[in-house]
């Protein structure tokens, strides 16, 4: 498996040759480049870096290398142990650290791991910053601290409770209403850090629960991406009728999916829609999601008199657009909720607190809440190409053909029709074009995707 180096970090499979996998030598090089960049671009810094990790089997190995390398660069390391991505993000600002590294490959399978890089605001680096780190790593012109300047190692396990405290202090998280609703939930925490922090959150909210795959062994019970095709176990459990809601998170707990009391998916795309509906009802304003997310967010936003904006795919692009537009809620259709009142990062704990508050206030079932939103269906396809194919030329040709429609070209080409859309964007890691299309039925979405894919095939020929 090729080692993937991108502006957002470094990731790959564990084991194998250097330069081709995520291995100790490449971890040292990339961590050093990050530390070098942070030092050169941080004025009056604290000299501290936060390190957190999910429960992956390789986590200890990667953590030890990362922490030792940061210390060798003269940084004090605050190791918060097994922690969610949003917990690590908050730990950076709470500790006034210069940055943070999250050791997680998010929804990738167990053999993967990665380093995700944060700035002093606990937010992901920009594209320019990420590219600068890649350049530093490539040059390998490193200088490490002398014996009197080596950093210190500090363990701090307090940030789970601090994270939960911050969620419960949010004005729209109504702890009393949730407690009075006497909700019963079933949670699939995929044998990762959700099994550590979510019971603490639910206990504080007075929610009765059962956990599936709770132990944080990193040996994931199923494909860890929270999609319907991977969730047979919890969907079957929900059909027993014992629960009001099913909750599913990914290994680093920044993505969130719900299952209705009848065992049917609430819809990953509708996690953000439902939370935004609740937030906008109480604090009207603007919203943002990425180009590949459902139109339902736009519908809900306009219902409350707000303005919806689309951003390029990628969390940092969404948060940048949210700041530009003053959005009160935003995120990604993959179940990522970003609530600025808390912080500018996808946070499943915030999403759970807001969603439970919503159904507690409305006094409705999850299935009834889902039925209150417009139905859209997204079809996901891909066009495989050769490495030599000029993908940009193809996308430009598609733009010309559909010039009479509403076209957005900030990230590939998105064509907005009156009641549906299709989005074509190049993969950052493979010679393919991803084709997402949305309409009021899956059949119509698939047909739209195939129609535009045929335009691409005709262009290639």
Secondary structure, DSSP 8 states (H G I E B T S, - for coil): ---EEETTEEEEEBSSSTTTSB-HHHHHHHHHHHHHHHHHT-TT--SEEEEEE-S-TTHHHHHHHHHHHHHHTT-EEEEEEE--HHHHHHHHHHTT-SEEEEE--TTS-TTEEEEEEE-TTS-B--HHHHHHHHHHHHHT------TTT---EEE---HHHHHHHHHHTSTT--HHHHHHHT-EEEEE-TTSTHHHHHHHHHHHHT-EEEEES-S--S--SS-SS--GGG-HHHHHHHTTS--SEEEEE-TTS--EEEE-TTS-B--THHHHHHHHHHHHHHS--EEEEETTS-THHHHHHHHTT--EEEE-SSHHHHHHHHHHHTEEEEEETTTEEE-TTT-SSB-HHHHHHHHHHHHHHHT--HHHHHHTS---EEEEEEEE--TT--HHHHHHHHHHHTTTSEEE-SSSEEEE-SS-EEEEEE-SSSSEEEEEEEESSHHHHHHHHHHHHHHHHHHH-
